[in-house]
Amino acid sequence: MAHIYWNKGDKADKKEAVASLMHELPKFTDTQFTVKAESDDAGSHLVAYIERNLDDTIPDKQDLPEQFLGWRLLVVHVHEGFIKYVMNAKRYDE
């Protein structure tokens, strides 16, 4: 039933929502970040991947909203270097 709560109102286009959130995230963190549109059992959502500091502290200046442009927004804090070396790494099959 979670999908009923999150699917209220209109959603912005996926590319527009990702680009807009990428533009807004520097207001929330000083570390590296990326945004991806993903889905789970409750439907489509945006995921903000934000790197933690080397001492494992979470560098967020403030909490992100639960929704952004009509999309459910999840935040995942990852280790420093994860975005560069894991998420954006060249794959062996490419």
Sequence and secondary structure as in RCSB ss.txt:
>XXXX:A:sequence
MAHIYWNKGDKADKKEAVASLMHELPKFTDTQFTVKAESDDAGSHLVAYIERNLDDTIPDKQDLPEQFLGWRLLV
VHVHEGFIKYVMNAKRYDE
>XXXX:A:secstr
 HHHHHT S    HHHHHHHHHHHGGGT SS EEEEEEEETTEEEEEEEEE  TTS    SS   SEETTEEEEE
EEE TTHIIIIISS  TT 
